[in-house]
Amino acid sequence: MTHTLTPTADLATDTDDVARLVTPDGERIADPELDRWVQDVDAAALRALYRDMVLLRRIDTEGVALQRQGQLALWPPCQGQEASQIGTARALRADDFAFPSYRETGVAYARGAKPADYVLAWRGEEHSTYNPYEINTATQQIIIGAQSLHAVGYAMGIQRDGTDQVAVAYFGDGASSQGDVNEAMVFASSYGAPVVFVCTNNQWAISEPVTVQARFPIAGRAPGFGIPSMRVDGNDVLACLAAMRWALDNARKGNGPAFIEAVTYRIGPHTTSDDPTRYRDKEEVERWKGRDPLARIEALLRSMGEFDEEFAAAVAADADDLAAQVRSAAQGAVTRAPLTVLDHVYAEPHSGLEEQRTWFAAYLDGFAADAEGVAR
């Protein structure tokens, strides 16, 4: 995509130029680039996508509540971003490999994560709660943008294996300014790696608005690396599904990487340690709530006669059940002995690790000795 206008901050946040298939009011509209990728999506498929988003929002709600109750150390909310996560993740094949950031709870959900997988790492019980090779999803990355390099490296491995898998890197608008992301795009373009970059533009990198770091839409950066890009409505799950299918097809055909900018909004705080009221207006939040990804698909389904109270009750019951499992996993977690933090750090033990284990054991024994002295 190209722009000939004088750069302004407004272009980075503009939603008039995004590709979409469902309006905020729930009206299905045509798009010549996207329509052909979702011709098979019928009412049943739309209902499934809606259910996915409802369950994801409930996981997110439980995560926030558990952190506030002291059950989790931290939680990165994803309310408002359900469509971008579910739409893109549901387009993946089982053997594709996803590399999510810490906020992509929906990607882990869509790939088959279990209830405990959502909370035990944020509780500090596990380094990684799921085996990445069981659900073909890397451990959610905390370091901003690092997963983009991991995804490209994996994609280059796919090339050497001679298969048609695709790797996917998920990151936010803030990460797009990191060196890792830009270096990853250089490698991906230079080697024609089968990787899709999904940039979730949720308008805020903690307290920094996207307008500070991008005067043009972020999707416009990718062509500079020789990577085709698409800018879609990140609150439109159908458009996100279509865009991802386009990008995956591009990679599978050997055409190299593709880039998707999903324009959405982070309704909640950056993490539960953040207070977004200190840096953004309530009016802005309310405006984006009016573009709720769940509400628009519900409206579409109702217009089709495919949303009734029975369906709503069944989805709500499934959400309640999943929430109960997530809560039980957090509250029932048993904290292991501190020394086990050094277990499974490497595939094989080595002298350096054993030295650390000996030192840490002596350090822990010191606390026991102090406690014994106090008791006497």
N, C-alpha and C positions, 0 to 999 in steps of 0.2 A: 504494500500500500504506500502511496506517496501523498504528500501534502505540499501545496504551494503557498499556503497562507503564512503570514508572519507568525512565528511561534508565540503562543500564549499559554499560560498555565491552564486555561479552561479546556484546551484540547485534550489534556491528559485525563480529565475526569468526565469528558463528554460521553453521553450514552446514545446520542442520536445516530452515530455512524456504526454502531455495533450490529452484527448480524443476529437476527432472532427469528424464531418460529412461533413463539407464543408471547403476546403482549402482556404487560403487567395486569391488564384486566381479564386475561384468560382467553383472548381471541386468537385462534389459529390463523396465521398469515403465511403467505408464500415467500420463499426465498430461493432463487434459482440455483444458488451454490449449495445450499444445505438440504433442500427437499429430497434430492435423490438418495441421500444417505440414510433417510429414516422412513422410506416407503413401507417397510415391514412393521413399523411401530403402530400397533393397533390399540384399541381401548384397554385390553388386558395388559399390554406392555406399559402403557401410561399409568395404569393403576399400580403396577409393580414399582415403577419409578417413584410414584407418590409415596407408597408404603416405605420404600427405602429412605426417603427424605424424612418422613415422620419418625422412623426408628432412629435415624442419625441424630435428629434434633433431641430426641429423648435421651440418648446416650450423653449428648453434650450437656443437657440440663442436669443429669445425674452427676456428671463430672464436676460441674460448678458447685452443686450442693454438697457433694462429698468433700471437696476442698474447703468449703466454708465451715464444715463440721469437724475439720481437723483430720479427716481420713486420708486425704491426699496432700502432698506438699505443694503441688501446683497443678493448674489445668489451663490449657490454651483453648478458649471457646471458638467454635466455628459456626455459631448461629448466623444465618444469612448467607452462608456459603455452601449450603447443602446441594444446590443444583450443579455447581461447578465440579464438586467432588464426585457425586453420584453419577452424573451424566458422563463424565470422562472415564471414570473407573469401570462403569458397566459396559463400555465399548471394548475393553481389553479382552484378549483371549487368556485362557487359564495359564498358558506358558509364557506370556509376556511378563516382563519384570518391572515393577513399579518402585520408584525411589521417592518416597514422600517426605515432606517436612513435618515438623512437630504438630501442625494444625490439621493435617489431612486425616482426621479420625474416620471420615467417610470412605476414604480409599482403603484403609485397613478393614473397615466393615464390609465393603463390597468384595474384597479379596478373600474373606472368610475368617477374619479374626474372631476369637471367642470372647465372651463377656469379660473374663479376667484380663485379657490382653489390653483392654482399654485403660485399666487403672493401676495395675501392679507396678509398672515402670514409674508412673507419676507418684506412686506411694513410696518409691525407693526400694522396692523389694527385688527387682530384677533389672539387669542391664538391658535386656530385650525380652519382652514377654512372649513373643512368638518366634518360631523357627522361620527365618526368612524364606527358606527353600521349600517349606510346606505350603505357603500361600503366595510364593513368588513376589514378595514385597519386602524391601529392605527395612531395617529398623528405622523408625521415624527419626529424622536428623534434626538435632538442635543447632548445630553450627550453620549459620545462614549461608545457603547456597552451595554448601559442600557436596550435597547429593547430586548436583548437576554433573560434576566431574565423574562421580561414581557411575552415573547412568551412561555417560558417553563411553567410559571404559568398558562397561558391560556390553554396550552396543557394538563396540569394536571386537569384543570377544565373540559375539553372535556372528559377525562377518567371517571370522576365522572358522567358526563351526559350520558355516554354510547353511544355516537355517533361516527361517523367515520370522523369527521372534522380533519383538520390538521392546526397547527399554523406554521408560517414561520418567522424566524428572519433573517433580512438582516443586514450585517455589513461589514466593510472593513478590509484590511490586518492589518492596525494599531490597530483596535479594537480587533483583535485576541490575542493581548498581554495584554489586559485588564483583570482584575480579574473577572469582571461581566461575560464575555463570557465564561471563563473557569469554573466558578462556575455554570453557566447555563448548561454547558455540563455535569457536575457532576450530577446535579439534573435530567437532561433529561435521562441520561444513567441509573441512579439508579432506577428511577421510570418508565422507558420504555415509556416516554412521546411521544405522536405523534407530533413531531416538526421537522422541517427541518431547518438546519443552512445553510445559503447561504453567504459565504465569498467572497466578490468581491475583488480580489487581483488586484488592479490597480497600483501596483508597488511603490506608494508613500503615506506615512502618513504625510501629509503636506510636510515638507522638508526632511523627513527621509525615505530613500529607504528601501524597504522590506528586502534587504540583511542585514540590521543592526539587524533586529529582528527575522529573520528566515533563518537558514542555510540549512534547508530542506524545501520542499514544505509544505505549511500550511495544506493541506489536510492530511498529514501524522500525524498530531497531534490528529485527531479525534479517530483513532483506539485505542490510548492510554486510551481513556475514554470508550472504548467498543462501539464506534459509527462507523458504516461503512461509508466510504467516497469515493468521486469521484472527480478527478481533470479534469476539462474540459476547452476547448478553450472558453474563455468568449467573444470572438468576433465572435463566430459561434452561431447564434440564434437557429439553428436547434439542435445543440448539447446541448445547454442550456435547450431547451424545453424537450429533451429526458432525460437528467439527472434529471430534476425536476420531470418528470413523474415517473422515477424510485424511487426517494426519497419519493414522495407522496404515491406511492403504498406500499412501505416498511412500512410507518407509518400507513396507513389505515388497513393494515393486522395485526396490533398489534405488529409489530416487533421493535417498538421504534423509536428513532431519526435517522436521516441521515445527512451527512455533504457534501456540495458541495463547492469546491473552483473553482471559475470562474476566470481564468487568463486573464486579460485585461489590459487596460491602461487609465489613466486620461490624455486626450489630453490637456485640459485647466488647469487653476489654481485650487488650492484646493478650494478657494472661490474667489470672486471678490476683496477681500482685499489682495490677495496673488500675488507675482511675481515669477512664477516658473523658470524664466530665471536665477535667482540667484543661483539655486541649481541643475539644470539638463541641459544636453547637447541638443542642437538643433538636433543633429544627432539621438539621441535616440527618440525624438518626431517624427521625419520624418520616422524613421524605423517603428514605431508603426502605423503611418498614413497609411502605406502601407498594414496594416492588417485591414483596415476599415471594420466594420461589415456591413455597408450598401452596400459598393461597392462589397463585395463578394457575397451577395445574389442577387444583380442586375446582376452580371456576371453569376451566376447560372441560373437565370431566362432567361437571354438572350440565354444561351446555350440550353435551353429547348424550345426556341421560345415563351416564355411567357412574354416577356418584350418589349413593343413597345412605340412609342411616345404618343399614346393616353392614355395608362396606366400611363406613367410618368407625363403627363399633368394633369390628374385627381388627382393624388396623390399631385402634387405641388399645385393645386387649393385648395385641402382640407387643406394642410399645411398653405397656405395663409389665409384661412378663420379662422382656429384655432388661428393663430398668431394674427390676428386682434381682436379676442375676448379676448385673453389674454391681449393684449395691452389696449383695452378699459376698461377691468376690473381694471387694475392698474391705468390708468389715470382718470377713473371716480370714483374712491373710495372716499368716504366721511369719513373723520376722525371724530370719535365720541368724545364726551366730555371726558376729562382725567379721571373723576371719574368713568366712566363705566368700567375701567380696573378691578374693583373689582366685576363686575357682573359675575354671572355664575362660580365663583371660586369653590363653593361647591353646592351640590344638594339642601341643606337647609341652610338658613341664621343662623348665630350664633353670640353670643355677641362679640367674638374676631374680627370677620370680621366687625361688625358694629362699633366697636371702631376704627378700622383702617380707615373705611370710614369717620367717624367724623373728625379724625386727618387729613386725606388727603384733605377733603373739606376745613378745616381751612387753611391748607397750600396753597391751590389754591387761596383762598380768599385773602391771603396775597399779591399775585401778583397783584390782582385787586386793592387793596388798594394802593400799590406802584405806579401803573400806574395812579391812580386818583391823587395822590400827585404830580406826575411829571406834569400832565396836568394843575394843578392849578399854 
